[in-house]
Amino acid sequence: MYFVTGTDTDCGKTLVSAALLTAAAEQLPGCTKTLGIKPVASGCRPTDSGLRNPDAELLMAHASSDLPYHRVNPLAFEPAIAPHIAAARSGVDISPETILALLDRDAMDAADFCLLEGAGGWRLPLGQGRFMPELVQALEVPVILVVGMKLGCLNHAMLTQEAIKADGLRIAGWVANRVDAHMACFEENLQTLREVMDSPCLGVIPHLADADPKAAAACLDLSLLKQPLK
């Protein structure tokens, strides 16, 4: 089980998460049951079946486990704003304890490969002075970091790495995702990341116009993943 976070919003966490689920089924021996969870999501659209988030739906489309939507994304909010603000406006508690209680732990434990995708960057506020890393600490799972390759990514990646380690958690690997097709000195920046990051690079995803998880999965090598904490 892993928690997927990113250097910032729009770094491609969901594309990489869906690609990781696809790659796990293709590359990891004995991996037949995959599961992606999006515990908290804002920017959801109303449907006849309730609020639906495109990130959660993409995870469902590329996982083999057949969970109902509310088990994949138990906390969904319509406004495309910070989740803790959307939750406060709706009068909904999204504390780490609440999120933990809503997770389908049986399904998560039964999966051969399970991912929980965060929202925004690492230090996501949950309101009342609480933050998303508290959930990851409670679950005691390693982190996969998605680095959005664009100007400023070196600072963002190193600060995020420092924050994760300061929270007593481990980065099992990181993925370079080229969100800016015209990023200057791409290879030089990538080499710097390889030198300063403490964990293995699981892959480098080129700029994909259609953001296809299957194409992104072909760029990943999950044999480099460090073993989970437990």
Accessible surface in RSA format (square Angstrom, percent):
REM  Atomic radii and reference values for relative SASA: ProtOr
REM  Chains: A
REM  Algorithm: Lee & Richards
REM  Probe-radius: 1.40
REM  Slices: 20
REM RES _ NUM      All-atoms   Total-Side   Main-Chain    Non-polar    All polar
REM                ABS   REL    ABS   REL    ABS   REL    ABS   REL    ABS   REL
RES MET A   1    46.41  24.0  23.72  15.7  22.68  54.0  23.20  19.7  23.20  30.7
RES TYR A   2    13.26   6.2  13.26   7.5   0.00   0.0   4.30   3.2   8.97  11.1
RES PHE A   3     2.37   1.2   2.37   1.5   0.00   0.0   2.37   1.4   0.00   0.0
RES VAL A   4     0.00   0.0   0.00   0.0   0.00   0.0   0.00   0.0   0.00   0.0
RES THR A   5     1.89   1.3   1.83   1.9   0.06   0.1   0.06   0.1   1.83   2.8
RES GLY A   6     0.12   0.2   0.00   N/A   0.12   0.2   0.00   0.0   0.12   0.3
RES THR A   7    14.10  10.0   1.23   1.2  12.87  30.7   0.02   0.0  14.08  21.3
RES ASP A   8    30.78  21.6  27.22  27.1   3.55   8.4  24.83  58.4   5.95   5.9
RES THR A   9    86.71  61.7  78.62  79.7   8.08  19.3  56.73  76.2  29.98  45.3
RES ASP A  10   121.06  84.8  97.58  97.1  23.48  55.5  36.39  85.6  84.67  84.4
RES CYS A  11     0.11   0.1   0.00   0.0   0.11   0.3   0.00   0.0   0.11   0.1
RES GLY A  12    19.74  24.3   0.00   N/A  19.74  24.3  17.95  49.3   1.79   4.0
RES LYS A  13    15.24   7.4  12.36   7.6   2.88   6.9   1.13   1.0  14.11  15.0
RES THR A  14    16.05  11.4  14.28  14.5   1.78   4.2  11.09  14.9   4.97   7.5
RES LEU A  15    22.08  12.3  19.40  13.9   2.68   6.7  19.52  13.7   2.55   6.9
RES VAL A  16     0.00   0.0   0.00   0.0   0.00   0.0   0.00   0.0   0.00   0.0
RES SER A  17     0.09   0.1   0.09   0.1   0.00   0.0   0.09   0.2   0.00   0.0
RES ALA A  18     0.00   0.0   0.00   0.0   0.00   0.0   0.00   0.0   0.00   0.0
RES ALA A  19     0.00   0.0   0.00   0.0   0.00   0.0   0.00   0.0   0.00   0.0
RES LEU A  20     0.00   0.0   0.00   0.0   0.00   0.0   0.00   0.0   0.00   0.0
RES LEU A  21     0.39   0.2   0.00   0.0   0.39   1.0   0.00   0.0   0.39   1.0
RES THR A  22    15.64  11.1  11.29  11.4   4.35  10.4  13.76  18.5   1.88   2.8
RES ALA A  23     0.00   0.0   0.00   0.0   0.00   0.0   0.00   0.0   0.00   0.0
RES ALA A  24     0.00   0.0   0.00   0.0   0.00   0.0   0.00   0.0   0.00   0.0
RES ALA A  25    57.37  52.7  35.25  54.4  22.12  50.3  35.25  49.6  22.12  58.6
RES GLU A  26   125.64  72.1  85.70  64.8  39.93  95.1  43.05  83.3  82.58  67.4
RES GLN A  27    69.91  39.1  41.54  30.4  28.37  67.5  33.36  71.0  36.55  27.7
RES LEU A  28    47.80  26.6  41.93  30.0   5.87  14.8  42.74  30.0   5.06  13.6
RES PRO A  29   133.51  97.3  98.91  90.2  34.61 125.8 112.16  92.6  21.35 132.7
RES GLY A  30    67.57  83.3   0.00   N/A  67.57  83.3  39.66 108.8  27.91  62.5
RES CYS A  31    12.74   9.6   3.57   4.0   9.16  21.5   4.31  10.9   8.43   9.1
RES THR A  32   111.34  79.2  90.31  91.6  21.03  50.1  72.68  97.6  38.66  58.4
RES LYS A  33    91.65  44.7  91.27  56.0   0.38   0.9  45.23  40.7  46.42  49.4
RES THR A  34     1.91   1.4   1.91   1.9   0.00   0.0   0.18   0.2   1.73   2.6
RES LEU A  35     1.79   1.0   1.79   1.3   0.00   0.0   1.79   1.3   0.00   0.0
RES GLY A  36     1.03   1.3   0.00   N/A   1.03   1.3   0.00   0.0   1.03   2.3
RES ILE A  37     0.04   0.0   0.04   0.0   0.00   0.0   0.04   0.0   0.00   0.0
RES LYS A  38     8.44   4.1   8.44   5.2   0.00   0.0   3.12   2.8   5.32   5.7
RES PRO A  39     0.31   0.2   0.31   0.3   0.00   0.0   0.31   0.3   0.00   0.0
RES VAL A  40     1.17   0.8   0.00   0.0   1.17   2.8   0.00   0.0   1.17   3.2
RES ALA A  41     2.05   1.9   0.46   0.7   1.58   3.6   2.05   2.9   0.00   0.0
RES SER A  42    27.03  22.8  12.41  16.6  14.62  33.7   0.12   0.3  26.91  37.7
RES GLY A  43    28.36  35.0   0.00   N/A  28.36  35.0  11.80  32.4  16.55  37.1
RES CYS A  44     5.36   4.1   0.00   0.0   5.36  12.6   0.49   1.2   4.87   5.3
RES ARG A  45   114.25  48.0 112.02  57.1   2.23   5.3  62.15  84.9  52.10  31.6
RES PRO A  46    87.91  64.1  68.41  62.4  19.50  70.9  69.61  57.5  18.30 113.8
RES THR A  47    50.09  35.6  24.28  24.6  25.81  61.5  35.94  48.3  14.15  21.4
RES ASP A  48   162.31 113.7 119.00 118.4  43.31 102.4  42.03  98.9 120.28 120.0
RES SER A  49    85.55  72.3  55.63  74.2  29.92  68.9  28.48  60.7  57.06  79.9
RES GLY A  50    33.26  41.0   0.00   N/A  33.26  41.0  31.58  86.6   1.69   3.8
RES LEU A  51    54.36  30.3  46.42  33.2   7.94  20.0  46.42  32.6   7.94  21.4
RES ARG A  52    47.32  19.9  47.32  24.1   0.00   0.0   5.67   7.7  41.65  25.2
RES ASN A  53     5.69   3.9   5.69   5.5   0.00   0.0   0.00   0.0   5.69   5.5
RES PRO A  54    76.61  55.8  70.86  64.6   5.75  20.9  72.02  59.5   4.59  28.5
RES ASP A  55    48.12  33.7  47.18  47.0   0.94   2.2   1.37   3.2  46.75  46.6
RES ALA A  56     0.00   0.0   0.00   0.0   0.00   0.0   0.00   0.0   0.00   0.0
RES GLU A  57    57.08  32.8  51.76  39.2   5.32  12.7  28.26  54.7  28.82  23.5
RES LEU A  58    56.21  31.3  53.07  38.0   3.14   7.9  55.76  39.2   0.46   1.2
RES LEU A  59     0.70   0.4   0.63   0.5   0.06   0.2   0.70   0.5   0.00   0.0
RES MET A  60    62.94  32.6  47.74  31.6  15.19  36.2  48.62  41.3  14.32  19.0
RES ALA A  61    77.74  71.5  37.24  57.5  40.50  92.1  49.52  69.7  28.21  74.7
RES HIS A  62    38.91  21.3  24.16  16.8  14.74  37.7  18.22  18.8  20.69  24.1
RES ALA A  63    17.86  16.4   1.71   2.6  16.14  36.7   3.39   4.8  14.47  38.3
RES SER A  64    68.33  57.7  33.42  44.6  34.91  80.4  41.60  88.6  26.73  37.5
RES SER A  65    24.03  20.3   7.91  10.6  16.12  37.1  12.78  27.2  11.25  15.8
RES ASP A  66   142.17  99.6 110.10 109.6  32.06  75.8  36.95  87.0 105.22 104.9
RES LEU A  67    26.42  14.7  22.43  16.0   3.99  10.0  22.75  16.0   3.67   9.9
RES PRO A  68    70.09  51.1  57.59  52.5  12.50  45.4  69.26  57.2   0.83   5.1
RES TYR A  69    19.84   9.3  13.59   7.7   6.25  16.3  13.59  10.2   6.25   7.7
RES HIS A  70   110.45  60.4 106.64  74.1   3.81   9.8  80.53  83.0  29.92  34.8
RES ARG A  71    93.31  39.2  93.29  47.6   0.02   0.1   3.22   4.4  90.09  54.6
RES VAL A  72     2.83   1.9   2.83   2.6   0.00   0.0   2.83   2.5   0.00   0.0
RES ASN A  73     3.26   2.2   0.00   0.0   3.26   7.8   0.00   0.0   3.26   3.2
RES PRO A  74    29.80  21.7   3.97   3.6  25.83  93.9   5.51   4.5  24.29 151.0
RES LEU A  75    12.65   7.0  11.54   8.3   1.11   2.8  12.65   8.9   0.00   0.0
RES ALA A  76    25.99  23.9   9.17  14.2  16.82  38.3   9.17  12.9  16.82  44.6
RES PHE A  77     9.00   4.5   7.33   4.5   1.67   4.4   9.00   5.5   0.00   0.0
RES GLU A  78    90.18  51.8  82.74  62.6   7.43  17.7  22.64  43.8  67.54  55.1
RES PRO A  79    51.54  37.6  41.11  37.5  10.43  37.9  51.54  42.6   0.00   0.0
RES ALA A  80    91.69  84.3  55.64  85.9  36.05  82.0  59.73  84.1  31.96  84.7
RES ILE A  81    57.87  32.9  45.15  33.6  12.71  30.6  55.60  40.0   2.26   6.1
RES ALA A  82    38.85  35.7  24.93  38.5  13.92  31.7  31.26  44.0   7.59  20.1
RES PRO A  83    10.39   7.6  10.39   9.5   0.00   0.0  10.39   8.6   0.00   0.0
RES HIS A  84    50.66  27.7  45.74  31.8   4.92  12.6  26.65  27.5  24.01  27.9
RES ILE A  85    75.25  42.8  73.03  54.4   2.22   5.4  75.25  54.2   0.01   0.0
RES ALA A  86     0.31   0.3   0.00   0.0   0.31   0.7   0.00   0.0   0.31   0.8
RES ALA A  87     1.26   1.2   1.26   1.9   0.00   0.0   1.26   1.8   0.00   0.0
RES ALA A  88    77.40  71.2  48.81  75.3  28.59  65.0  58.39  82.2  19.01  50.4
RES ARG A  89   180.58  75.8 139.06  70.9  41.52  98.9  54.85  75.0 125.73  76.2
RES SER A  90    67.58  57.1  33.83  45.2  33.75  77.7  24.12  51.4  43.46  60.9
RES GLY A  91    71.06  87.6   0.00   N/A  71.06  87.6  36.97 101.5  34.08  76.3
RES VAL A  92    59.40  39.1  47.37  42.9  12.03  29.0  51.24  44.5   8.16  22.1
RES ASP A  93    80.78  56.6  66.70  66.4  14.08  33.3  43.10 101.4  37.68  37.6
RES ILE A  94     3.67   2.1   1.62   1.2   2.05   4.9   1.62   1.2   2.05   5.6
RES SER A  95    17.05  14.4  15.93  21.3   1.13   2.6  12.81  27.3   4.25   6.0
RES PRO A  96     4.23   3.1   4.23   3.9   0.00   0.0   4.23   3.5   0.00   0.0
RES GLU A  97    98.98  56.8  92.63  70.1   6.35  15.1  65.34 126.4  33.64  27.5
RES THR A  98    36.39  25.9  30.96  31.4   5.43  12.9  24.55  33.0  11.84  17.9
RES ILE A  99     0.00   0.0   0.00   0.0   0.00   0.0   0.00   0.0   0.00   0.0
RES LEU A 100    45.84  25.5  39.96  28.6   5.88  14.8  40.21  28.2   5.63  15.1
RES ALA A 101    86.79  79.8  47.31  73.0  39.49  89.8  59.85  84.3  26.94  71.4
RES LEU A 102    64.79  36.1  62.70  44.9   2.09   5.2  63.45  44.6   1.33   3.6
RES LEU A 103     9.14   5.1   0.00   0.0   9.14  23.0   0.00   0.0   9.14  24.6
RES ASP A 104    30.35  21.3  26.15  26.0   4.20   9.9   6.00  14.1  24.35  24.3
RES ARG A 105    89.38  37.5  86.18  43.9   3.19   7.6  35.06  47.9  54.32  32.9
RES ASP A 106   119.44  83.7 111.39 110.9   8.06  19.1  32.89  77.4  86.55  86.3
RES ALA A 107    20.36  18.7  11.19  17.3   9.17  20.9  18.70  26.3   1.66   4.4
RES MET A 108     2.59   1.3   0.00   0.0   2.59   6.2   0.00   0.0   2.59   3.4
RES ASP A 109    98.42  68.9  67.97  67.7  30.45  72.0  31.47  74.1  66.95  66.8
RES ALA A 110    59.95  55.1  33.33  51.4  26.61  60.5  44.94  63.3  15.01  39.8
RES ALA A 111    14.71  13.5   0.00   0.0  14.71  33.5   0.00   0.0  14.71  39.0
RES ASP A 112    78.85  55.2  42.52  42.3  36.32  85.9  12.70  29.9  66.15  66.0
RES PHE A 113     6.42   3.2   5.33   3.3   1.09   2.8   6.42   3.9   0.00   0.0
RES CYS A 114     2.20   1.7   1.62   1.8   0.58   1.4   1.62   4.1   0.58   0.6
RES LEU A 115     0.73   0.4   0.67   0.5   0.05   0.1   0.67   0.5   0.05   0.1
RES LEU A 116     0.07   0.0   0.07   0.1   0.00   0.0   0.07   0.0   0.00   0.0
RES GLU A 117     1.72   1.0   1.22   0.9   0.50   1.2   0.23   0.4   1.49   1.2
RES GLY A 118     2.90   3.6   0.00   N/A   2.90   3.6   2.90   8.0   0.00   0.0
RES ALA A 119    12.24  11.3   9.86  15.2   2.38   5.4  10.93  15.4   1.31   3.5
RES GLY A 120    17.30  21.3   0.00   N/A  17.30  21.3   8.52  23.4   8.77  19.6
RES GLY A 121    25.10  31.0   0.00   N/A  25.10  31.0  12.34  33.9  12.77  28.6
RES TRP A 122    12.26   4.9   6.26   3.0   6.00  14.1   6.89   3.7   5.37   8.7
RES ARG A 123   109.18  45.8  93.83  47.8  15.35  36.5  53.95  73.7  55.23  33.5
RES LEU A 124    15.01   8.4  12.44   8.9   2.57   6.5  14.92  10.5   0.09   0.2
RES PRO A 125    47.66  34.7  47.66  43.4   0.00   0.0  47.66  39.3   0.00   0.0
RES LEU A 126     7.39   4.1   0.00   0.0   7.39  18.6   0.00   0.0   7.39  19.9
RES GLY A 127    21.07  26.0   0.00   N/A  21.07  26.0  19.51  53.5   1.56   3.5
RES GLN A 128   178.55  99.8 139.60 102.0  38.94  92.7  59.65 127.0 118.90  90.2
RES GLY A 129    62.81  77.5   0.00   N/A  62.81  77.5  34.06  93.5  28.76  64.4
RES ARG A 130    67.84  28.5  67.14  34.2   0.70   1.7  24.34  33.3  43.50  26.4
RES PHE A 131    70.94  35.5  70.94  43.9   0.00   0.0  70.94  43.0   0.00   0.0
RES MET A 132     4.21   2.2   4.21   2.8   0.00   0.0   4.21   3.6   0.00   0.0
RES PRO A 133     3.35   2.4   3.35   3.1   0.00   0.0   3.35   2.8   0.00   0.0
RES GLU A 134    50.88  29.2  46.93  35.5   3.96   9.4  28.75  55.6  22.13  18.1
RES LEU A 135     0.00   0.0   0.00   0.0   0.00   0.0   0.00   0.0   0.00   0.0
RES VAL A 136     0.00   0.0   0.00   0.0   0.00   0.0   0.00   0.0   0.00   0.0
RES GLN A 137    72.66  40.6  62.31  45.5  10.35  24.7  23.78  50.6  48.88  37.1
RES ALA A 138    57.09  52.5  21.78  33.6  35.31  80.3  33.54  47.2  23.55  62.4
RES LEU A 139     2.94   1.6   0.74   0.5   2.20   5.5   1.74   1.2   1.19   3.2
RES GLU A 140    97.58  56.0  96.10  72.7   1.48   3.5  20.52  39.7  77.06  62.9
RES VAL A 141     4.61   3.0   4.54   4.1   0.07   0.2   4.61   4.0   0.00   0.0
RES PRO A 142     0.91   0.7   0.91   0.8   0.00   0.0   0.91   0.8   0.00   0.0
RES VAL A 143     0.00   0.0   0.00   0.0   0.00   0.0   0.00   0.0   0.00   0.0
RES ILE A 144     0.00   0.0   0.00   0.0   0.00   0.0   0.00   0.0   0.00   0.0
RES LEU A 145     0.00   0.0   0.00   0.0   0.00   0.0   0.00   0.0   0.00   0.0
RES VAL A 146     0.00   0.0   0.00   0.0   0.00   0.0   0.00   0.0   0.00   0.0
RES VAL A 147     0.00   0.0   0.00   0.0   0.00   0.0   0.00   0.0   0.00   0.0
RES GLY A 148     0.87   1.1   0.00   N/A   0.87   1.1   0.00   0.0   0.87   1.9
RES MET A 149     0.06   0.0   0.06   0.0   0.00   0.0   0.06   0.1   0.00   0.0
RES LYS A 150    60.50  29.5  60.48  37.1   0.02   0.0  30.05  27.0  30.45  32.4
RES LEU A 151   169.76  94.5 152.86 109.4  16.90  42.5 153.96 108.1  15.79  42.5
RES GLY A 152    34.88  43.0   0.00   N/A  34.88  43.0  28.69  78.7   6.19  13.9
RES CYS A 153     1.22   0.9   0.36   0.4   0.86   2.0   0.73   1.9   0.49   0.5
RES LEU A 154    45.81  25.5  45.75  32.7   0.06   0.2  45.75  32.1   0.06   0.2
RES ASN A 155    80.33  55.4  77.04  74.5   3.29   7.9  26.53  63.9  53.80  52.0
RES HIS A 156    64.12  35.0  61.58  42.8   2.54   6.5  35.52  36.6  28.59  33.3
RES ALA A 157     0.00   0.0   0.00   0.0   0.00   0.0   0.00   0.0   0.00   0.0
RES MET A 158    64.86  33.6  64.85  42.9   0.01   0.0  43.51  37.0  21.35  28.3
RES LEU A 159    97.16  54.1  92.91  66.5   4.25  10.7  93.13  65.4   4.03  10.9
RES THR A 160    13.59   9.7  10.12  10.3   3.48   8.3   3.35   4.5  10.24  15.5
RES GLN A 161    13.23   7.4  13.23   9.7   0.00   0.0   0.46   1.0  12.76   9.7
RES GLU A 162   106.54  61.2  99.83  75.5   6.71  16.0  41.73  80.7  64.81  52.9
RES ALA A 163    24.91  22.9  19.06  29.4   5.85  13.3  24.59  34.6   0.32   0.8
RES ILE A 164     0.00   0.0   0.00   0.0   0.00   0.0   0.00   0.0   0.00   0.0
RES LYS A 165   109.82  53.6  93.32  57.3  16.50  39.3  60.18  54.2  49.64  52.9
RES ALA A 166    88.04  81.0  45.09  69.6  42.95  97.7  57.39  80.8  30.66  81.2
RES ASP A 167    29.70  20.8  20.17  20.1   9.54  22.6   3.58   8.4  26.12  26.1
RES GLY A 168    68.09  84.0   0.00   N/A  68.09  84.0  37.55 103.1  30.53  68.4
RES LEU A 169    14.17   7.9   5.60   4.0   8.57  21.5   7.45   5.2   6.72  18.1
RES ARG A 170    64.25  27.0  61.05  31.1   3.20   7.6  55.12  75.3   9.13   5.5
RES ILE A 171    10.90   6.2   5.52   4.1   5.38  13.0   5.52   4.0   5.38  14.6
RES ALA A 172     0.00   0.0   0.00   0.0   0.00   0.0   0.00   0.0   0.00   0.0
RES GLY A 173     0.00   0.0   0.00   N/A   0.00   0.0   0.00   0.0   0.00   0.0
RES TRP A 174     1.69   0.7   1.69   0.8   0.00   0.0   0.66   0.4   1.02   1.7
RES VAL A 175     0.00   0.0   0.00   0.0   0.00   0.0   0.00   0.0   0.00   0.0
RES ALA A 176     0.00   0.0   0.00   0.0   0.00   0.0   0.00   0.0   0.00   0.0
RES ASN A 177     7.22   5.0   7.22   7.0   0.00   0.0   0.00   0.0   7.22   7.0
RES ARG A 178    58.66  24.6  56.32  28.7   2.34   5.6   5.14   7.0  53.52  32.4
RES VAL A 179    45.45  29.9  23.20  21.0  22.25  53.6  27.92  24.3  17.53  47.5
RES ASP A 180    51.61  36.2  47.05  46.8   4.56  10.8  14.89  35.0  36.72  36.6
RES ALA A 181    39.70  36.5  22.21  34.3  17.50  39.8  22.78  32.1  16.93  44.8
RES HIS A 182   167.06  91.3 141.40  98.3  25.67  65.7 101.47 104.6  65.59  76.3
RES MET A 183    13.88   7.2   4.63   3.1   9.25  22.0   7.05   6.0   6.83   9.0
RES ALA A 184    79.40  73.0  60.48  93.3  18.92  43.0  69.87  98.4   9.53  25.3
RES CYS A 185    78.70  59.5  62.21  69.4  16.50  38.8  14.61  37.0  64.09  69.1
RES PHE A 186    19.39   9.7  15.79   9.8   3.61   9.4  15.79   9.6   3.61  10.3
RES GLU A 187   116.61  66.9 111.85  84.6   4.75  11.3  59.12 114.4  57.48  46.9
RES GLU A 188   109.35  62.8 102.98  77.9   6.37  15.2  61.47 118.9  47.88  39.1
RES ASN A 189    27.59  19.0  26.12  25.2   1.46   3.5   1.85   4.5  25.73  24.9
RES LEU A 190    11.28   6.3  11.28   8.1   0.00   0.0  11.28   7.9   0.00   0.0
RES GLN A 191    92.11  51.5  91.29  66.7   0.82   2.0  39.18  83.4  52.94  40.1
RES THR A 192    44.38  31.6  44.13  44.7   0.25   0.6  21.05  28.3  23.33  35.3
RES LEU A 193     0.00   0.0   0.00   0.0   0.00   0.0   0.00   0.0   0.00   0.0
RES ARG A 194   116.69  49.0  92.48  47.1  24.20  57.6  32.13  43.9  84.56  51.2
RES GLU A 195   122.78  70.5  86.18  65.2  36.60  87.1  38.69  74.8  84.09  68.7
RES VAL A 196    50.41  33.2  36.03  32.6  14.38  34.6  41.70  36.2   8.71  23.6
RES MET A 197    12.84   6.6   0.17   0.1  12.67  30.2   0.17   0.1  12.67  16.8
RES ASP A 198    88.83  62.2  60.82  60.5  28.00  66.2  36.08  84.9  52.75  52.6
RES SER A 199    11.25   9.5   2.48   3.3   8.77  20.2   4.63   9.9   6.62   9.3
RES PRO A 200    36.71  26.8  24.92  22.7  11.80  42.9  36.11  29.8   0.60   3.7
RES CYS A 201    17.81  13.5   4.03   4.5  13.78  32.4   2.80   7.1  15.01  16.2
RES LEU A 202     0.88   0.5   0.00   0.0   0.88   2.2   0.46   0.3   0.42   1.1
RES GLY A 203    10.10  12.5   0.00   N/A  10.10  12.5  10.10  27.7   0.00   0.0
RES VAL A 204    41.53  27.3  29.71  26.9  11.82  28.5  29.71  25.8  11.82  32.1
RES ILE A 205     0.02   0.0   0.02   0.0   0.00   0.0   0.02   0.0   0.00   0.0
RES PRO A 206    63.81  46.5  60.31  55.0   3.50  12.7  63.20  52.2   0.61   3.8
RES HIS A 207    86.77  47.4  65.47  45.5  21.30  54.5  45.07  46.5  41.69  48.5
RES LEU A 208    41.73  23.2  25.77  18.4  15.97  40.1  27.73  19.5  14.00  37.7
RES ALA A 209   107.83  99.1  66.10 102.0  41.73  94.9  70.84  99.8  36.99  98.0
RES ASP A 210   113.55  79.5  85.06  84.7  28.49  67.4  46.97 110.5  66.58  66.4
RES ALA A 211    51.49  47.3  43.90  67.8   7.58  17.2  43.95  61.9   7.53  20.0
RES ASP A 212    50.17  35.1  47.37  47.2   2.80   6.6  11.47  27.0  38.70  38.6
RES PRO A 213     8.85   6.5   8.85   8.1   0.00   0.0   8.85   7.3   0.00   0.0
RES LYS A 214   137.95  67.3 129.02  79.2   8.93  21.3  71.82  64.6  66.13  70.4
RES ALA A 215    42.89  39.4  28.88  44.6  14.01  31.9  38.12  53.7   4.76  12.6
RES ALA A 216     0.01   0.0   0.00   0.0   0.01   0.0   0.01   0.0   0.00   0.0
RES ALA A 217     0.78   0.7   0.48   0.7   0.30   0.7   0.48   0.7   0.30   0.8
RES ALA A 218    88.52  81.4  48.78  75.3  39.74  90.4  58.77  82.8  29.75  78.8
RES CYS A 219    44.97  34.0  23.53  26.2  21.44  50.4  12.22  31.0  32.75  35.3
RES LEU A 220     8.44   4.7   0.00   0.0   8.44  21.2   0.75   0.5   7.69  20.7
RES ASP A 221    61.32  43.0  60.14  59.9   1.18   2.8  25.34  59.6  35.98  35.9
RES LEU A 222     3.09   1.7   0.00   0.0   3.09   7.8   0.00   0.0   3.09   8.3
RES SER A 223    92.15  77.9  56.32  75.2  35.83  82.5  52.25 111.3  39.90  55.9
RES LEU A 224    81.20  45.2  70.39  50.4  10.80  27.2  74.73  52.5   6.47  17.4
RES LEU A 225    18.22  10.1   7.27   5.2  10.96  27.5   7.27   5.1  10.96  29.5
RES LYS A 226    86.80  42.3  79.68  48.9   7.12  17.0  55.01  49.5  31.79  33.9
RES GLN A 227   142.80  79.9 134.94  98.6   7.86  18.7  60.12 128.0  82.68  62.7
RES PRO A 228    48.58  35.4  34.88  31.8  13.70  49.8  34.88  28.8  13.70  85.2
RES LEU A 229    84.65  47.1  49.66  35.5  35.00  88.0  53.17  37.3  31.49  84.7
RES LYS A 230   164.45  80.2 105.52  64.7  58.93 140.3 115.27 103.8  49.17  52.4
END  Absolute sums over single chains surface
CHAIN  1 A    10025.2       7525.3       2499.9       5573.1       4452.1
END  Absolute sums over all chains
TOTAL         10025.2       7525.3       2499.9       5573.1       4452.1
